[in-house]
Amino acid sequence: MKARAAVLPALPAPLDLAVFRRMADMSNEAFFLTDARANLRYVNERALTLSGYAREELLGMTLFDLDPEFPHDALFGMIDAAVDGPIPTFEARTLRRDGVYIPTEVSLARVDVGTEAYLFGVVRDITERKQMEAAQRSFARSMLENLEAERQRVARELHDDVGQAVATVGVLLHSMAQTPGAVAEAMRPALQTTLTTIGQMTESVARLCREYHPAELLGLGLEGTLRAYVREFARRHGLACRLSTAELDDALGSEQELHVYRIVQEALANVARHARAQQVTVRLARRAQTMLLTIHDDGVGFRAAGADARGLGLTTMRERAAIMGATFTIMSRQRRGTEVRVVLPLSRVRATTPTEP
């Protein structure tokens, strides 16, 4: 016969409240409770450390005093929406007593007591996380800048050394073919084959130079450069490629144009390597103050869990989008193709463009 567990009586209300306060004060995160008008009614010790205010000062303030930039309507809308479920965690900024803003992450929950609604919140200082993210972005930017510089160097050497040498050999062979008696008749078919090969090598070197350093961006602009690249990609890989572009009216700076071009280039390279697709669609559109880029193929797709197995391509695309201040998503289903999507608010372009020294 099983023993029945004893049911202990609930803690007295004063003790229950004392235990909660003790637990709250031991937490490394800031706790607060407000009424429905955002007036602070309770704060723990960590909230005092985070904000720099004394308890008596905080209890005479509202949430908007701690984050003057946060929209009032948005907060009250959250309180109303919390009736139907928890409020998703979001990022905000907290104004300390010394006038310094610190980045924070906020979790909110509604507590109803009788006819009164209260808002319970947990605030986390994410300064270190933001600093780490900024360091990662700086490293990624530096890495990509070095990569572009190296590509430019390789393209220049290919053009100046290999390209010129191949062109010189081609001119000499062509001169021999045009000179009577310079080549035995039996050798002329071989000479013609060699000239054809030289022409193909010249074309390959020129293509590699364009891919490594798209100088056309300076002359043709982003749309013209994309059209030329997609046309060449379709010819080289035997794919049906559809390209749709829209006038951006110089909305992007040169750095953003290069990032967009490289994302398209990397996405198409992934299609050629992995997708086994028949058709690819590249679309560059503008919707009000937003640029939308999509690259969609009808290939075999892949499982999201295996996305990172495709090497650095997806990582560099994500980093380029992050540097621009854009959102990057990739959607794929096995045997149903893949779509890469980049959404860039054009209002962020100026903020992400480095200023000239």
CORQUI-V869719 format. One record per residue. RES is the residue in one letter. SS is DSSP state (2 for helix, 1 for strand, 0 for the rest). PHI is phi in degrees with one decimal (NA if undefined). BURIAL is b if it has 9 or more other C-alpha atoms within 8 Angstrom, else e. Layout:
RES/SS/PHI/BURIAL, RES/SS/PHI/BURIAL
This chain:
M/0/NA/e, K/0/-75.3/e, A/0/-77.3/e, R/0/-88.5/e, A/0/-68.3/e, A/0/-73.3/e, V/0/-96.0/e, L/0/-83.5/e, P/0/-68.4/e, A/0/-63.0/e, L/0/-66.5/e, P/0/-59.0/e, A/2/-53.7/e, P/2/-61.4/e, L/2/-68.7/e, D/2/-58.9/b, L/2/-66.9/e, A/2/-64.6/e, V/2/-64.2/e, F/2/-60.5/e, R/2/-63.8/b, R/2/-64.9/e, M/2/-64.2/e, A/2/-63.8/b, D/2/-72.2/b, M/2/-84.6/e, S/0/-73.6/e, N/0/-87.3/e, E/0/-114.6/b, A/1/-80.2/b, F/1/-109.4/b, F/1/-148.7/b, L/1/-135.0/b, T/1/-124.0/b, D/1/-85.2/b, A/0/-68.9/b, R/0/-103.1/e, A/0/72.4/b, N/1/-76.9/b, L/1/-69.2/b, R/1/-115.6/b, Y/1/-154.1/b, V/1/-141.8/b, N/0/-96.6/b, E/2/-62.1/b, R/2/-63.2/b, A/2/-64.1/b, L/2/-68.4/b, T/2/-64.2/e, L/2/-64.5/b, S/2/-89.4/b, G/0/83.6/b, Y/0/-93.4/b, A/0/-78.2/e, R/2/-58.4/e, E/2/-63.3/e, E/2/-68.7/e, L/2/-62.6/b, L/0/-72.1/b, G/0/-106.1/e, M/0/-119.4/b, T/1/-117.4/b, L/2/-61.7/b, F/2/-72.9/b, D/2/-69.6/e, L/2/-88.3/b, D/0/-146.1/b, P/0/-60.4/e, E/0/-85.5/e, F/0/-74.8/b, P/0/-63.5/e, H/2/-61.2/e, D/2/-60.4/e, A/2/-65.0/e, L/2/-66.5/b, F/2/-65.5/b, G/2/-65.3/e, M/2/-63.4/b, I/2/-60.6/b, D/2/-67.5/e, A/2/-69.3/b, A/2/-67.9/b, V/2/-62.1/e, D/2/-90.4/e, G/0/160.4/e, P/0/-65.6/b, I/1/-89.1/b, P/1/-58.4/e, T/1/-60.0/e, F/1/-140.9/e, E/1/-97.9/e, A/1/-146.4/b, R/1/-131.5/b, T/1/-109.7/b, L/1/-89.5/b, R/0/-73.9/b, R/0/-62.8/e, D/0/-83.5/e, G/0/87.7/e, V/0/-94.3/e, Y/1/-84.8/e, I/1/-123.6/b, P/1/-73.3/b, T/1/-136.5/b, E/1/-117.9/b, V/1/-120.9/b, S/1/-117.2/b, L/1/-126.0/b, A/1/-145.6/b, R/1/-90.9/b, V/1/-123.6/e, D/1/-102.1/e, V/1/-123.1/e, G/0/64.8/e, T/0/-95.8/e, E/1/-98.1/e, A/1/-108.5/b, Y/1/-125.2/b, L/1/-121.4/b, F/1/-101.3/b, G/1/-132.1/b, V/1/-122.5/b, V/1/-117.3/b, R/1/-115.9/b, D/1/-77.3/b, I/0/-113.5/b, T/2/-58.6/b, E/2/-63.1/e, R/2/-64.3/e, K/2/-65.0/b, Q/2/-64.1/e, M/2/-66.1/e, E/2/-63.3/e, A/2/-64.7/e, A/2/-65.4/e, Q/2/-64.5/e, R/2/-64.1/b, S/2/-63.9/e, F/2/-64.7/e, A/2/-62.6/b, R/2/-61.7/b, S/2/-63.4/e, M/2/-62.2/e, L/2/-69.3/e, E/2/-64.0/e, N/2/-65.1/e, L/2/-63.0/e, E/2/-65.3/b, A/2/-63.9/e, E/2/-67.3/e, R/2/-62.2/b, Q/2/-64.2/b, R/2/-63.8/e, V/2/-63.2/b, A/2/-61.5/b, R/2/-65.2/b, E/2/-69.8/b, L/2/-60.0/b, H/2/-70.0/b, D/2/-76.4/e, D/2/-98.7/e, V/2/-65.2/b, G/2/-60.1/b, Q/2/-66.0/b, A/2/-65.1/e, V/2/-63.7/b, A/2/-62.7/b, T/2/-64.2/e, V/2/-60.8/b, G/2/-61.7/b, V/2/-64.0/e, L/2/-64.2/e, L/2/-65.3/b, H/2/-65.6/b, S/2/-64.4/e, M/2/-62.4/b, A/2/-65.3/b, Q/2/-88.6/e, T/0/-93.9/e, P/0/-60.3/e, G/0/80.4/e, A/0/-70.8/e, V/0/-131.8/b, A/0/-62.4/e, E/2/-56.9/e, A/2/-65.3/e, M/2/-93.5/e, R/2/-63.7/b, P/2/-58.7/e, A/2/-66.0/e, L/2/-63.9/b, Q/2/-64.6/e, T/2/-62.3/e, T/2/-64.3/e, L/2/-61.6/b, T/2/-63.0/e, T/2/-63.9/e, I/2/-60.1/b, G/2/-62.1/b, Q/2/-66.6/e, M/2/-63.8/b, T/2/-61.4/b, E/2/-64.7/e, S/2/-65.4/e, V/2/-63.0/b, A/2/-63.0/b, R/2/-65.2/e, L/2/-62.0/b, C/2/-61.3/b, R/2/-64.7/b, E/2/-70.2/e, Y/2/-75.2/b, H/0/-143.9/b, P/0/-73.3/b, A/0/-62.3/e, E/2/-62.4/b, L/2/-57.8/b, L/2/-73.0/e, G/2/-98.3/e, L/0/-86.4/b, G/2/80.8/b, L/2/-63.3/b, E/2/-62.2/b, G/2/-62.9/b, T/2/-66.3/b, L/2/-63.6/b, R/2/-61.0/b, A/2/-64.4/e, Y/2/-68.8/e, V/2/-64.0/b, R/2/-62.6/b, E/2/-67.5/e, F/2/-61.7/b, A/2/-62.7/b, R/2/-65.0/e, R/2/-69.8/e, H/2/-105.6/e, G/0/65.8/e, L/0/-108.4/b, A/1/-85.2/e, C/1/-118.3/b, R/1/-111.5/e, L/1/-123.9/b, S/1/-127.8/b, T/0/-127.6/e, A/0/-132.3/e, E/0/-65.6/e, L/0/-99.8/e, D/0/51.6/e, D/0/58.4/e, A/0/-70.5/e, L/0/-103.2/b, G/0/-80.3/b, S/2/-62.4/e, E/2/-67.0/e, Q/2/-65.1/b, E/2/-60.2/b, L/2/-65.3/b, H/2/-62.3/b, V/2/-62.4/e, Y/2/-60.0/b, R/2/-66.7/b, I/2/-63.8/b, V/2/-61.3/b, Q/2/-60.1/e, E/2/-69.5/b, A/2/-63.2/b, L/2/-68.3/b, A/2/-62.7/e, N/2/-64.2/b, V/2/-61.5/b, A/2/-64.5/b, R/2/-79.8/e, H/2/-120.6/e, A/2/-76.6/b, R/0/53.0/b, A/0/-88.3/b, Q/0/-104.6/b, Q/1/-143.1/b, V/1/-129.8/b, T/1/-122.3/b, V/1/-113.1/b, R/1/-130.2/b, L/1/-118.4/b, A/1/-130.5/b, R/1/-123.4/b, R/1/-122.5/e, A/0/54.3/e, Q/0/-102.9/e, T/1/-134.3/b, M/1/-100.6/b, L/1/-120.9/b, L/1/-120.4/b, T/1/-132.6/b, I/1/-126.5/b, H/1/-122.8/b, D/1/-126.2/b, D/0/-104.3/b, G/0/-82.6/b, V/0/-76.6/b, G/0/69.8/b, F/0/-160.9/b, R/0/-77.6/b, A/2/-57.2/e, A/2/-64.9/e, G/2/-98.9/e, A/2/-60.6/b, D/2/-70.9/b, A/2/-71.1/e, R/2/-86.2/e, G/0/92.2/e, L/2/-82.1/e, G/2/-56.8/b, L/2/-65.1/b, T/2/-62.9/b, T/2/-67.6/e, M/2/-63.8/b, R/2/-61.3/b, E/2/-64.1/b, R/2/-63.0/b, A/2/-63.3/b, A/2/-63.4/b, I/2/-62.1/b, M/2/-75.4/b, G/0/84.4/b, A/0/-100.3/b, T/1/-96.4/b, F/1/-121.4/b, T/1/-133.4/e, I/1/-133.7/e, M/1/-119.1/e, S/1/-150.0/b, R/0/-133.8/b, Q/0/-56.8/b, R/0/66.7/b, R/0/-128.4/b, G/0/85.8/b, T/1/-138.3/b, E/1/-130.9/b, V/1/-100.7/b, R/1/-131.8/b, V/1/-125.5/b, V/1/-119.4/b, L/1/-120.5/b, P/1/-66.1/b, L/2/-65.6/b, S/2/-65.5/e, R/2/-88.1/b, V/2/-61.4/b, R/2/-61.3/e, A/2/-68.6/e, T/2/-97.2/b, T/0/-87.5/b, P/0/-61.0/e, T/0/-79.8/e, E/0/-72.2/e, P/0/-68.5/e
